[in-house]
Amino acid sequence: RYEEREDFAVVMQPFFRNTLLPLDSNGKPDLSFFAADCFHFSVRGYAEMAMALWNNMLEPVGEKQTYNNFTHDRSKLKCPKPEKPFLSTLRNSEFRNSDLNLEKTESSVPYWAVIVAAVAGVLAGSL
């Protein structure tokens, strides 16, 4: 829809697509990444997500990381490079001439799974 625009771009940032639950040294979920409700992120969790999102925005289309490793390591934060001091889009990633299929693809998550998750969240929250 926006592929031909020079002044606007929409880019999917897949940093959370293959992310696994962070584990502590005992192999149990690391609750320091989550708020008291065990559903929302804590400050630490939001910091990890913010770094992953920022890094994704700097990575070229077609080379974006699809996971977050929850290392709480600030050194993994990427910086713009002098030769490419901008956020990556389809146009400036030079990915336009490849085999990228821009047609609408079917979601990998069935619609009913979203409904079930929402209902479960409401029930868990009310308990």
Long-range contacts (C-beta under 8 A, 24 or more apart in sequence): 3-90, 3-91, 3-96, 3-102, 9-89, 9-90, 9-91, 11-57, 11-61, 11-87, 11-88, 11-89, 11-90, 13-53, 13-56, 13-57, 13-64, 14-56, 14-64, 14-65, 14-66, 15-49, 15-52, 15-53, 15-55, 15-56, 15-64, 15-65, 15-66, 15-67, 15-68, 16-49, 16-52, 16-67, 16-68, 17-66, 17-67, 18-66, 18-67, 19-67, 19-68, 19-70, 20-67, 22-70, 30-70, 33-70, 37-125, 39-121, 39-124, 39-125, 44-72, 47-72, 48-72, 51-76, 51-77, 54-78, 57-87, 57-88, 58-87, 58-88, 59-88, 60-88, 60-93, 60-94, 60-95, 61-88, 61-89, 61-90, 61-93, 61-95, 61-100, 62-93, 62-95, 62-98, 62-100, 63-93
